[in-house]
Amino acid sequence: MPKEPEYLRRLHALRDGNTHYLSREQYAYFQRQPAALGRFDWNGQRWEFAVAGKDAVLYAFRQHHSWWGSDTYYAEKTDRIDPRVCGMDIEGQFWANPFTHVPGR
């Protein structure tokens, strides 16, 4: 059985659906992974990019720039599927079933 890629193991830690704080190094690590989606709005926030997990569920990442110079980095597992897999963009996935939100899925 082939070894699971490191980024999938790191995504696994985010599977609870809560917003997680990341270090600058962790954020930079995920920035180097193949992005499934560029900038998008989800869950009332603007996210910089998303990475797809093994099950094609998107994990969103964002950076908050503060005026005093210290940035904060966040990651969260979404309830959306990689648009390349399901053939529907993020907005379309919401309108297809707006009542589906499964935290921690």
Buried (B, 14 or more C-beta within 10 A) or exposed (E): EEEEEEBEEBBEEBBEBEBBEBEEEBBEBBBEBEBBBEEBEBEEEEBBBBBBBEEBBBBBBBBEEEEEEEEEBBBBBBBBBBBEEEEBEBEEBBEEEEEEEEEEE
